[in-house]
Amino acid sequence: MNKLLKSSLGLLSFAFIFTSCAKEVTESNNDVEKRYIESHVKVIYKDTLTKTESGLYIINLKEGSGDSITDTSGVYVRYSVMDFKNNYTKTTYASIAKVLGSYADSTYFGPQLFQMGDYTLMRGIEEALKMVKEGGRIKFIIPTWLSDYNYTGSSYGLSTPSVYDIEVLKVVPSVAQFQIDTLEAYSNKYYGGIDSLSYGFYQKNLEEGIGDTLAVDEYVSIWYVARLLDGFVVDTNIEDTARKYRIYNSSGSYTALGHTIVDVDSATDSDLISGIDKALVNMKHGGVSVVFFSSDWGYGSSSKTFGRYQPMVYWIKVVTDNDDDVDEE
């Protein structure tokens, strides 16, 4: 009987070990991560957080009282991202960056556009944004399985679960119309309400220049300063201006930029954004212009360090033969 009992116990022990090993081998990464997040929430937040069905954990929620966020809204935000040790991995707040020692004048800390419904936002972020309105703020834990971009085959944007803190500044039903409205307001405020030359494109010649108006296929050299509408200097090839705004790069080229003007209505490729070509055919040699335009004339939906769908302002001077250097006026 004892031998039989020992033998039975041995078989049971083996079966238990085998079953345990099988579970460990077949356990998914999501299951492991779920246990990790649950443990973190239990220890740090004492199991007080609200969990959504998909797996978001809501840490703080201020709903806001402005416009609601829909599946196609443009949402202007400020936000920070942290790991589970409260280390910041990204922030759009200059004040936080200065405390962390990561602030730089060349980094844009203004509002960023989150576009709902165009597959550029993580699925978990879109879910969280629908819980707030304009003026609201939400802080939440997003697991990696909610960091895909809501289309078949999209990869995860996160390698580990992260904490997002998002402040909703402005909700717009149409980013394109919001740009036009903003450009109109900019024109009224700074240039006496000049009319657009084309949809979303404005130009004011500050100095007329000499000779004939520039033409398509003509080779010219230009000085320029590129800004956002809030005044942030994105780029320039004028060294003194770069130093003034603390964006000077020792490896940059601070010489006049050579360019062959293209026809923006027919060209399929250009080394410059179309807004500059559009401006040049309204200028002369030695002329100076300020142009401001919607993102359709600029970088469009391309993701830049200063965001997406950004209207731009350019100060442009066309170089003459005796122009060796220039300062923006």
PAMAR-739393 format. One line per 5 residues: their letters; for each residue y negated, z, x of N, C-alpha, C, O. Coordinates in steps of 0.1 Angstrom, whole numbers. Layout:
PAMAR-739393
a	Y/Z/X/Y/Z/X/Y/Z/X/Y/Z/X ~ ...
***
This chain:
PAMAR-739393
mnkll	12/0/8/0/0/0/-13/0/9/-22/-7/6 ~ -12/8/19/-24/9/28/-27/-4/35/-38/-9/36 ~ -15/-11/39/-17/-24/46/-23/-34/36/-31/-42/39 ~ -17/-33/24/-22/-42/13/-37/-40/10/-44/-50/8 ~ -41/-28/10/-55/-24/7/-64/-29/18/-75/-35/16
ksslg	-60/-27/30/-68/-31/42/-69/-46/42/-80/-52/45 ~ -58/-53/39/-58/-67/38/-68/-73/28/-75/-82/30 ~ -67/-66/16/-76/-70/5/-91/-68/9/-99/-76/6 ~ -93/-56/15/-107/-53/19/-112/-63/29/-124/-67/29 ~ -103/-67/38/-107/-77/48/-111/-90/42/-121/-97/46
llsfa	-103/-95/32/-106/-107/25/-119/-107/18/-127/-116/18 ~ -122/-95/11/-134/-93/4/-146/-93/14/-156/-99/11 ~ -144/-87/25/-155/-87/35/-158/-101/40/-170/-105/41 ~ -148/-108/43/-150/-122/47/-156/-131/37/-165/-138/40 ~ -152/-129/24/-158/-136/13/-173/-133/12/-181/-142/10
fifts	-176/-120/14/-190/-116/13/-199/-122/24/-210/-127/22 ~ -193/-122/36/-200/-127/48/-202/-142/46/-212/-148/49 ~ -191/-149/42/-192/-164/40/-202/-167/29/-210/-177/31 ~ -202/-160/18/-212/-162/8/-226/-160/13/-235/-168/10 ~ -228/-149/20/-242/-146/26/-246/-157/35/-258/-162/35
cakev	-237/-162/44/-240/-172/53/-244/-185/46/-253/-192/49 ~ -236/-188/35/-238/-200/28/-252/-200/21/-259/-210/21 ~ -256/-188/16/-269/-187/10/-280/-189/21/-290/-195/18 ~ -278/-183/33/-288/-184/43/-290/-199/47/-301/-203/50 ~ -279/-206/48/-279/-220/53/-286/-229/42/-294/-238/46
tesnn	-283/-226/30/-288/-235/19/-302/-231/14/-307/-238/5 ~ -307/-219/18/-320/-215/13/-331/-224/17/-332/-228/29 ~ -339/-229/7/-349/-238/10/-361/-232/17/-363/-220/17 ~ -369/-240/23/-381/-235/30/-391/-229/20/-397/-219/23 ~ -391/-235/8/-400/-229/-3/-395/-215/-7/-404/-206/-9
dvekr	-382/-213/-7/-377/-200/-11/-381/-190/0/-385/-178/-3 ~ -380/-193/13/-383/-185/24/-398/-181/23/-403/-170/24 ~ -406/-192/20/-421/-190/19/-425/-181/7/-433/-173/9 ~ -418/-183/-4/-421/-175/-15/-419/-160/-12/-427/-152/-16 ~ -408/-157/-5/-405/-143/-2/-416/-137/8/-420/-126/7
yiesh	-420/-146/17/-430/-142/26/-444/-139/19/-450/-129/22 ~ -447/-148/10/-460/-146/2/-459/-134/-6/-468/-125/-7 ~ -448/-132/-13/-446/-120/-22/-447/-107/-14/-452/-98/-19 ~ -441/-107/-2/-442/-95/7/-456/-93/11/-461/-81/11 ~ -464/-103/14/-478/-102/18/-486/-96/6/-494/-87/8
vkviy	-484/-102/-5/-491/-98/-17/-488/-83/-21/-497/-75/-24 ~ -475/-79/-19/-471/-66/-22/-478/-56/-12/-483/-45/-17 ~ -478/-59/1/-483/-50/11/-499/-49/10/-505/-39/10 ~ -505/-61/10/-520/-62/11/-527/-60/-2/-537/-53/-2 ~ -521/-65/-12/-528/-65/-25/-521/-56/-36/-525/-55/-47
kdtlt	-511/-49/-31/-504/-39/-40/-499/-45/-53/-498/-39/-63 ~ -495/-58/-52/-489/-65/-63/-499/-66/-75/-494/-65/-87 ~ -512/-67/-72/-522/-67/-83/-527/-81/-86/-535/-82/-95 ~ -522/-91/-79/-528/-104/-81/-522/-112/-92/-510/-110/-95 ~ -530/-120/-99/-524/-129/-109/-518/-141/-102/-524/-147/-94
ktesg	-506/-144/-107/-499/-156/-102/-498/-167/-112/-494/-164/-124 ~ -501/-179/-109/-499/-190/-118/-485/-195/-118/-477/-191/-109 ~ -481/-202/-128/-467/-207/-129/-463/-216/-117/-452/-216/-113 ~ -473/-223/-111/-470/-232/-100/-469/-224/-87/-462/-229/-78 ~ -475/-212/-86/-474/-204/-74/-486/-201/-67/-486/-195/-56
lyiin	-498/-204/-73/-511/-199/-68/-512/-184/-71/-508/-179/-81 ~ -518/-177/-61/-521/-163/-64/-537/-161/-64/-543/-165/-54 ~ -542/-157/-75/-557/-156/-76/-561/-142/-71/-557/-132/-76 ~ -570/-142/-61/-575/-129/-55/-587/-125/-62/-588/-113/-66 ~ -597/-134/-63/-609/-131/-70/-613/-143/-79/-611/-154/-75
lkegs	-619/-141/-90/-623/-152/-99/-636/-148/-106/-637/-138/-114 ~ -646/-156/-104/-659/-156/-111/-660/-169/-118/-662/-179/-112 ~ -658/-169/-131/-657/-182/-138/-669/-191/-137/-668/-203/-136 ~ -681/-185/-138/-693/-193/-138/-697/-197/-152/-689/-196/-161 ~ -709/-202/-154/-714/-204/-168/-719/-219/-170/-725/-222/-180
gdsit	-718/-227/-159/-723/-241/-160/-713/-250/-166/-704/-247/-173 ~ -714/-263/-161/-705/-273/-166/-691/-271/-162/-688/-266/-151 ~ -681/-275/-171/-667/-274/-168/-663/-285/-158/-670/-295/-157 ~ -652/-283/-151/-647/-292/-142/-635/-300/-148/-626/-294/-153 ~ -636/-313/-149/-626/-321/-155/-618/-328/-144/-619/-326/-132
dtsgv	-608/-336/-149/-599/-344/-140/-606/-354/-132/-601/-358/-122 ~ -618/-358/-135/-626/-368/-128/-639/-363/-122/-647/-372/-118 ~ -642/-351/-123/-655/-346/-119/-657/-347/-104/-648/-346/-96 ~ -670/-348/-100/-674/-346/-86/-678/-331/-85/-686/-327/-94 ~ -674/-324/-75/-677/-310/-74/-682/-307/-60/-676/-309/-50
yvrys	-695/-303/-60/-701/-299/-47/-699/-285/-45/-702/-276/-53 ~ -693/-282/-33/-688/-268/-30/-693/-264/-16/-696/-272/-7 ~ -692/-251/-14/-691/-245/-1/-677/-237/-1/-673/-232/-11 ~ -671/-237/11/-658/-230/11/-654/-225/25/-659/-230/35 ~ -644/-216/25/-638/-211/37/-623/-211/36/-618/-210/24
vmdfk	-616/-212/47/-602/-211/47/-598/-201/57/-603/-200/68 ~ -588/-192/53/-584/-181/62/-568/-181/62/-562/-186/53 ~ -563/-176/73/-549/-173/74/-546/-159/68/-555/-152/64 ~ -533/-155/69/-530/-142/63/-534/-130/72/-532/-119/68 ~ -540/-133/83/-545/-123/92/-560/-122/91/-567/-115/99
nnytk	-566/-129/81/-580/-130/78/-588/-137/89/-600/-134/91 ~ -581/-145/97/-588/-153/107/-593/-166/100/-585/-173/93 ~ -606/-169/102/-611/-182/96/-606/-194/103/-607/-194/116 ~ -601/-203/96/-597/-216/102/-606/-227/99/-606/-237/106 ~ -615/-225/89/-625/-235/85/-636/-228/77/-632/-220/68
ttyas	-648/-232/78/-659/-227/70/-670/-237/69/-673/-243/79 ~ -677/-237/57/-689/-246/56/-701/-237/55/-712/-242/52 ~ -700/-224/58/-711/-215/58/-716/-213/72/-708/-208/81 ~ -729/-216/75/-734/-215/88/-734/-200/92/-732/-197/104 ~ -737/-191/83/-738/-177/86/-725/-171/91/-725/-163/100
iakvl	-714/-176/85/-700/-171/90/-697/-177/103/-692/-171/112 ~ -701/-190/105/-698/-197/118/-706/-190/129/-701/-189/140 ~ -718/-185/126/-726/-179/137/-719/-165/141/-719/-162/152 ~ -714/-158/131/-707/-145/134/-695/-148/142/-692/-141/151 ~ -688/-159/139/-675/-162/146/-678/-168/160/-669/-169/168
gsyad	-690/-173/162/-693/-179/175/-690/-194/175/-689/-200/186 ~ -687/-200/163/-683/-214/163/-694/-223/158/-692/-235/155 ~ -706/-217/156/-717/-225/151/-722/-235/161/-723/-233/173 ~ -726/-247/156/-732/-258/165/-742/-265/156/-739/-268/145 ~ -753/-269/162/-764/-276/155/-759/-290/151/-764/-296/141
styfg	-749/-295/158/-744/-308/155/-734/-308/144/-729/-319/139 ~ -730/-296/139/-720/-295/128/-728/-294/115/-737/-286/114 ~ -724/-301/105/-730/-301/92/-724/-289/83/-712/-289/81 ~ -733/-280/79/-728/-269/71/-734/-269/57/-734/-259/50 ~ -737/-281/52/-742/-283/39/-731/-284/29/-719/-283/32
pqlfq	-734/-286/16/-724/-287/5/-715/-299/8/-719/-309/13 ~ -702/-297/4/-692/-308/6/-688/-312/-8/-687/-304/-17 ~ -685/-325/-9/-680/-331/-22/-665/-330/-23/-658/-335/-14 ~ -660/-324/-33/-646/-325/-37/-645/-334/-49/-652/-331/-59 ~ -638/-345/-48/-637/-354/-59/-623/-352/-66/-613/-354/-60
mgdyt	-624/-348/-79/-612/-346/-86/-606/-359/-90/-612/-369/-93 ~ -592/-360/-90/-585/-371/-95/-584/-383/-87/-579/-394/-92 ~ -588/-383/-74/-587/-395/-66/-577/-393/-54/-578/-401/-45 ~ -569/-383/-56/-558/-381/-46/-563/-377/-32/-556/-380/-22 ~ -574/-371/-31/-579/-366/-18/-579/-351/-18/-582/-345/-7
lmrgi	-577/-345/-29/-576/-330/-29/-562/-325/-30/-554/-331/-38 ~ -559/-314/-24/-546/-308/-25/-544/-304/-40/-553/-300/-47 ~ -531/-305/-44/-528/-303/-58/-532/-288/-62/-537/-286/-73 ~ -530/-279/-53/-533/-265/-56/-548/-263/-57/-553/-254/-65 ~ -556/-270/-50/-571/-269/-50/-576/-274/-64/-584/-268/-70
eealk	-570/-286/-68/-574/-291/-81/-571/-281/-92/-579/-279/-101 ~ -559/-275/-91/-555/-265/-101/-565/-253/-102/-569/-249/-112 ~ -569/-249/-90/-578/-237/-89/-592/-240/-94/-598/-232/-101 ~ -597/-252/-91/-610/-256/-95/-611/-257/-111/-622/-255/-116 ~ -601/-260/-117/-601/-261/-132/-602/-248/-139/-605/-247/-151
mvkeg	-601/-237/-131/-603/-223/-136/-617/-219/-136/-620/-209/-142 ~ -626/-226/-129/-640/-222/-128/-649/-233/-133/-645/-244/-136 ~ -662/-229/-134/-672/-238/-138/-683/-238/-128/-683/-231/-118 ~ -694/-246/-130/-705/-247/-121/-711/-233/-120/-713/-226/-130 ~ -713/-228/-108/-718/-215/-106/-707/-204/-103/-710/-193/-101
grikf	-695/-209/-105/-683/-200/-103/-678/-199/-89/-683/-206/-80 ~ -669/-191/-87/-663/-189/-73/-648/-184/-75/-646/-175/-84 ~ -639/-189/-67/-625/-185/-68/-620/-184/-54/-622/-192/-45 ~ -612/-173/-52/-605/-170/-40/-590/-169/-43/-587/-162/-52 ~ -582/-177/-36/-568/-177/-40/-559/-181/-28/-564/-186/-18
iiptw	-546/-177/-29/-536/-181/-19/-529/-194/-24/-525/-195/-35 ~ -529/-204/-15/-522/-216/-18/-510/-218/-9/-511/-218/3 ~ -498/-219/-15/-486/-221/-7/-485/-236/-3/-492/-244/-8 ~ -477/-238/7/-476/-252/13/-471/-262/3/-475/-273/3 ~ -462/-258/-7/-457/-267/-16/-467/-272/-26/-465/-281/-34
lsdyn	-479/-266/-27/-490/-270/-35/-501/-277/-27/-512/-280/-32 ~ -498/-281/-14/-508/-287/-6/-506/-302/-4/-512/-308/5 ~ -497/-308/-13/-496/-322/-13/-508/-328/-21/-516/-320/-27 ~ -509/-341/-22/-521/-347/-28/-518/-354/-41/-525/-364/-45 ~ -507/-350/-48/-505/-353/-62/-501/-368/-64/-504/-374/-74
ytgss	-495/-374/-54/-489/-387/-55/-476/-388/-48/-474/-381/-39 ~ -467/-396/-53/-454/-397/-47/-454/-401/-33/-460/-410/-28 ~ -447/-392/-25/-446/-395/-11/-457/-388/-2/-457/-389/10 ~ -467/-382/-9/-477/-376/-1/-472/-364/7/-463/-356/2 ~ -477/-362/19/-473/-351/28/-481/-338/25/-491/-338/17
yglst	-476/-327/30/-483/-314/28/-496/-314/37/-495/-318/49 ~ -507/-308/32/-519/-307/40/-519/-294/48/-527/-292/57 ~ -510/-285/44/-509/-272/51/-495/-270/57/-485/-274/52 ~ -495/-263/69/-482/-260/75/-478/-245/72/-467/-242/73 ~ -488/-237/67/-485/-223/64/-494/-220/51/-504/-226/49
psvyd	-490/-210/43/-498/-206/32/-512/-202/37/-512/-195/47 ~ -522/-205/29/-536/-201/33/-544/-196/22/-540/-197/10 ~ -555/-189/26/-564/-183/16/-576/-192/15/-583/-194/25 ~ -579/-197/3/-592/-205/1/-602/-197/-7/-598/-190/-17 ~ -614/-198/-3/-625/-192/-10/-636/-203/-13/-643/-207/-4
ievlk	-636/-207/-26/-645/-219/-29/-656/-215/-39/-653/-208/-49 ~ -668/-218/-35/-680/-216/-44/-684/-229/-50/-687/-238/-42 ~ -685/-230/-63/-688/-242/-70/-704/-243/-72/-709/-235/-79 ~ -710/-252/-65/-725/-253/-65/-730/-263/-76/-739/-260/-83 ~ -723/-274/-78/-727/-284/-87/-715/-292/-92/-707/-296/-84
vvpsv	-715/-295/-105/-705/-303/-111/-712/-316/-117/-721/-314/-124 ~ -707/-328/-113/-713/-340/-118/-702/-349/-124/-691/-350/-118 ~ -705/-355/-136/-695/-363/-142/-693/-376/-134/-682/-382/-135 ~ -703/-381/-127/-702/-394/-120/-710/-392/-107/-722/-390/-107 ~ -703/-393/-96/-709/-392/-83/-718/-403/-80/-729/-401/-74
aqfqi	-714/-415/-84/-723/-427/-82/-736/-425/-89/-747/-428/-83 ~ -736/-421/-102/-749/-419/-109/-757/-407/-103/-769/-408/-103 ~ -750/-397/-99/-757/-386/-92/-764/-390/-80/-775/-385/-77 ~ -758/-399/-72/-765/-404/-60/-778/-412/-64/-788/-410/-58 ~ -777/-420/-74/-789/-428/-79/-800/-418/-83/-811/-420/-79
dtlea	-796/-408/-91/-806/-399/-96/-813/-391/-84/-825/-389/-84 ~ -804/-388/-74/-809/-381/-62/-819/-389/-54/-829/-385/-49 ~ -815/-402/-52/-824/-411/-45/-837/-414/-52/-847/-415/-45 ~ -837/-415/-65/-849/-416/-73/-858/-404/-70/-870/-405/-68 ~ -852/-392/-71/-860/-380/-68/-865/-379/-54/-877/-375/-52
ysnky	-857/-384/-45/-862/-385/-31/-874/-394/-29/-883/-391/-22 ~ -873/-406/-36/-883/-416/-35/-896/-410/-41/-907/-412/-35 ~ -895/-403/-52/-907/-397/-59/-913/-386/-50/-925/-385/-49 ~ -905/-378/-44/-910/-367/-36/-917/-371/-23/-927/-365/-19 ~ -911/-381/-16/-915/-384/-2/-923/-397/-1/-930/-399/8
yggid	-921/-407/-10/-926/-420/-9/-933/-425/-21/-934/-437/-23 ~ -938/-416/-29/-947/-420/-40/-940/-428/-51/-946/-435/-59 ~ -926/-427/-51/-919/-434/-62/-917/-449/-60/-918/-456/-70 ~ -915/-453/-47/-913/-467/-45/-900/-472/-52/-891/-464/-54 ~ -900/-484/-57/-889/-490/-64/-878/-494/-54/-880/-497/-43
slsyg	-866/-494/-59/-854/-499/-51/-855/-514/-50/-859/-521/-59 ~ -851/-519/-38/-850/-534/-36/-837/-540/-42/-837/-551/-46 ~ -827/-532/-41/-814/-535/-47/-809/-522/-53/-814/-511/-50 ~ -798/-522/-61/-793/-510/-67/-789/-500/-56/-780/-503/-48 ~ -796/-489/-56/-793/-478/-47/-798/-480/-33/-794/-474/-24
fyqkn	-808/-490/-31/-813/-493/-18/-829/-493/-18/-835/-500/-27 ~ -835/-485/-10/-849/-483/-9/-854/-485/5/-848/-481/14 ~ -866/-492/6/-871/-494/20/-887/-494/19/-893/-499/10 ~ -892/-487/30/-907/-487/31/-910/-490/46/-905/-484/55 ~ -917/-501/48/-922/-505/61/-933/-497/66/-944/-496/59
leegi	-932/-489/76/-942/-481/82/-951/-488/91/-963/-486/92 ~ -945/-498/99/-953/-507/108/-948/-521/105/-936/-523/106 ~ -957/-530/103/-953/-544/99/-946/-552/110/-936/-559/106 ~ -950/-550/122/-944/-558/133/-951/-572/134/-961/-574/128 ~ -945/-580/142/-951/-593/145/-942/-605/143/-929/-603/144
gdtla	-947/-616/141/-939/-628/140/-932/-630/127/-937/-624/117 ~ -921/-638/127/-914/-640/114/-905/-629/111/-901/-621/119 ~ -901/-629/98/-891/-619/93/-878/-622/100/-874/-634/101 ~ -871/-612/103/-858/-614/110/-848/-621/100/-849/-620/88 ~ -838/-628/106/-829/-636/98/-815/-633/101/-812/-627/112
vdeyv	-806/-636/92/-792/-635/94/-788/-643/107/-793/-654/109 ~ -779/-638/115/-774/-643/127/-783/-641/139/-780/-645/150 ~ -795/-635/137/-804/-633/148/-799/-620/155/-795/-610/149 ~ -800/-621/168/-796/-609/177/-809/-600/179/-819/-605/184 ~ -808/-588/176/-819/-578/178/-814/-566/185/-802/-563/186
siwyv	-824/-558/190/-821/-544/195/-829/-534/187/-841/-537/184 ~ -823/-523/184/-830/-513/175/-829/-499/181/-819/-496/187 ~ -839/-491/177/-838/-477/178/-836/-471/164/-841/-477/154 ~ -829/-460/163/-826/-455/150/-824/-440/150/-820/-434/160 ~ -827/-434/138/-823/-420/136/-817/-420/122/-823/-424/112
arlld	-805/-414/121/-798/-414/109/-797/-399/104/-794/-390/111 ~ -801/-398/91/-802/-384/85/-794/-384/71/-792/-395/65 ~ -791/-372/66/-788/-371/53/-800/-368/45/-811/-365/51 ~ -800/-368/32/-812/-366/24/-818/-352/26/-830/-350/23 ~ -810/-342/30/-815/-329/32/-821/-327/46/-825/-316/49
gfvvd	-822/-338/53/-829/-338/66/-819/-336/78/-824/-337/90 ~ -807/-333/76/-797/-331/87/-796/-344/95/-793/-354/89 ~ -798/-343/108/-797/-355/117/-782/-357/121/-776/-349/127 ~ -777/-369/116/-763/-372/119/-762/-379/132/-752/-376/139 ~ -771/-388/136/-769/-396/148/-782/-402/152/-791/-404/143
tnied	-784/-405/164/-796/-412/169/-792/-418/183/-784/-413/190 ~ -799/-429/187/-798/-434/200/-811/-431/208/-813/-437/219 ~ -819/-423/203/-832/-419/210/-829/-405/217/-827/-395/210 ~ -829/-405/230/-825/-392/237/-834/-381/234/-829/-370/231 ~ -847/-382/233/-856/-371/230/-853/-365/216/-854/-353/214
tarky	-850/-374/207/-847/-370/193/-834/-362/193/-833/-352/186 ~ -824/-367/200/-811/-360/201/-813/-346/207/-807/-337/202 ~ -821/-345/217/-824/-332/223/-831/-323/214/-829/-311/213 ~ -841/-329/207/-849/-321/198/-841/-314/187/-843/-303/183 ~ -831/-322/182/-823/-316/171/-809/-311/176/-800/-308/168
riyns	-808/-310/189/-797/-303/196/-784/-310/192/-773/-303/190 ~ -784/-323/192/-772/-331/190/-769/-340/202/-761/-349/201 ~ -776/-337/213/-774/-346/225/-760/-344/230/-755/-334/231 ~ -755/-356/234/-741/-357/240/-742/-364/253/-747/-375/254 ~ -739/-357/264/-740/-363/277/-732/-376/279/-735/-384/288
sgsyt	-722/-378/271/-714/-390/272/-719/-401/262/-713/-412/262 ~ -730/-398/255/-735/-408/245/-744/-418/252/-747/-416/264 ~ -746/-429/245/-755/-440/250/-769/-439/244/-770/-441/231 ~ -779/-436/251/-792/-435/246/-801/-447/251/-811/-445/258 ~ -796/-459/247/-803/-471/249/-804/-478/236/-797/-475/226
alght	-813/-488/235/-815/-496/223/-802/-503/219/-794/-508/228 ~ -799/-503/206/-786/-508/201/-787/-523/198/-796/-527/190 ~ -779/-531/204/-779/-545/202/-770/-549/190/-759/-543/188 ~ -775/-558/182/-767/-561/170/-771/-575/165/-783/-579/165 ~ -761/-583/160/-763/-596/154/-763/-594/139/-753/-589/133
ivdvd	-774/-597/132/-776/-594/118/-766/-602/110/-764/-614/112 ~ -759/-596/100/-750/-603/92/-755/-604/77/-764/-596/74 ~ -750/-613/70/-754/-614/56/-745/-604/48/-733/-606/47 ~ -752/-594/42/-744/-584/35/-738/-589/22/-729/-582/17 ~ -742/-600/17/-736/-605/5/-723/-613/7/-715/-615/-2
satds	-721/-617/20/-709/-626/23/-701/-621/34/-689/-624/36 ~ -706/-612/43/-699/-608/55/-688/-598/51/-689/-590/42 ~ -677/-600/58/-665/-591/55/-664/-581/66/-656/-571/65 ~ -671/-582/77/-670/-573/88/-684/-572/95/-690/-582/97 ~ -687/-560/100/-699/-558/108/-697/-546/116/-690/-537/112
dlisg	-704/-545/127/-703/-533/136/-712/-522/131/-712/-511/136 ~ -720/-525/121/-729/-515/115/-727/-514/100/-722/-524/94 ~ -732/-503/94/-731/-502/79/-740/-512/73/-750/-516/79 ~ -737/-517/61/-745/-528/55/-759/-524/52/-768/-533/51 ~ -762/-511/50/-776/-507/48/-785/-511/59/-797/-513/56
idkal	-781/-511/71/-789/-514/83/-792/-529/83/-803/-534/85 ~ -781/-537/80/-783/-552/80/-793/-555/68/-801/-564/70 ~ -791/-549/57/-800/-551/46/-815/-548/49/-824/-555/45 ~ -817/-537/57/-830/-534/61/-836/-544/71/-848/-547/70 ~ -828/-548/80/-833/-557/91/-839/-570/86/-848/-575/92
vnmkh	-833/-576/76/-838/-589/71/-851/-587/63/-857/-597/58 ~ -856/-575/62/-869/-572/56/-879/-567/67/-890/-562/63 ~ -875/-569/80/-884/-564/90/-887/-575/100/-882/-586/99 ~ -896/-572/109/-901/-581/120/-899/-574/134/-897/-562/134 ~ -900/-582/144/-900/-576/158/-911/-566/159/-923/-569/156
ggvsv	-908/-554/164/-917/-544/166/-920/-536/153/-927/-526/153 ~ -914/-540/142/-916/-533/130/-908/-520/129/-898/-518/136 ~ -913/-511/121/-907/-498/118/-905/-496/103/-914/-498/96 ~ -893/-492/99/-890/-489/85/-883/-476/83/-876/-471/92 ~ -885/-471/71/-876/-460/66/-868/-466/55/-874/-471/45
vffss	-855/-465/55/-846/-469/44/-838/-458/40/-833/-450/48 ~ -835/-457/27/-826/-447/22/-818/-453/11/-823/-461/3 ~ -805/-450/11/-796/-458/2/-784/-450/-2/-780/-440/5 ~ -777/-454/-12/-765/-448/-17/-753/-450/-7/-754/-459/2 ~ -742/-443/-9/-731/-445/0/-725/-459/-1/-717/-463/8
dwgyg	-728/-466/-11/-723/-480/-12/-728/-489/-1/-722/-498/4 ~ -740/-485/4/-746/-492/16/-743/-485/29/-747/-489/40 ~ -736/-474/28/-733/-466/40/-718/-465/43/-711/-475/45 ~ -713/-452/42/-699/-450/46/-690/-449/34/-678/-446/36 ~ -695/-450/22/-686/-450/10/-678/-437/9/-682/-426/11
ssskt	-665/-440/7/-655/-429/5/-649/-424/18/-642/-414/18 ~ -653/-430/29/-648/-425/42/-651/-411/45/-662/-406/42 ~ -641/-404/50/-643/-389/52/-650/-388/66/-644/-390/76 ~ -662/-383/66/-670/-381/78/-671/-366/80/-668/-358/71 ~ -677/-362/92/-679/-348/95/-689/-342/85/-690/-330/83
fgryq	-697/-350/79/-708/-346/70/-703/-349/55/-712/-348/46 ~ -691/-352/53/-686/-354/39/-684/-368/35/-684/-377/43 ~ -681/-370/22/-679/-383/16/-689/-386/6/-696/-377/1 ~ -691/-399/4/-701/-404/-6/-715/-398/-4/-721/-393/-13 ~ -719/-399/9/-732/-393/12/-743/-404/12/-742/-414/20
pmvyw	-754/-403/5/-766/-411/7/-771/-409/20/-770/-398/26 ~ -778/-419/26/-783/-418/40/-798/-422/40/-803/-429/32 ~ -804/-417/51/-818/-421/54/-818/-425/68/-814/-418/77 ~ -824/-437/71/-825/-443/84/-839/-446/88/-847/-452/80 ~ -844/-441/99/-856/-446/106/-852/-456/116/-844/-454/124
ikvvt	-858/-468/115/-854/-480/123/-866/-486/129/-876/-488/123 ~ -865/-489/142/-876/-497/149/-869/-508/156/-859/-506/164 ~ -874/-520/154/-869/-532/160/-876/-534/174/-888/-534/174 ~ -868/-535/184/-874/-535/198/-880/-548/201/-875/-559/197 ~ -892/-548/208/-898/-560/213/-895/-560/228/-890/-551/234
dnddd	-899/-571/235/-895/-573/249/-901/-562/258/-895/-559/268 ~ -912/-556/255/-918/-546/263/-915/-532/259/-922/-522/264 ~ -906/-530/249/-902/-516/245/-891/-511/255/-879/-516/254 ~ -894/-502/263/-884/-496/272/-879/-483/267/-868/-478/270 ~ -887/-476/259/-884/-463/254/-892/-461/241/-901/-468/238
vdee	-888/-451/233/-894/-449/220/-892/-435/216/-882/-429/219 ~ -901/-429/208/-899/-416/202/-901/-419/187/-910/-426/182 ~ -893/-412/179/-894/-413/164/-907/-406/160/-911/-395/165 ~ -915/-413/152/-928/-407/148/-926/-398/135/-936/-393/130
***
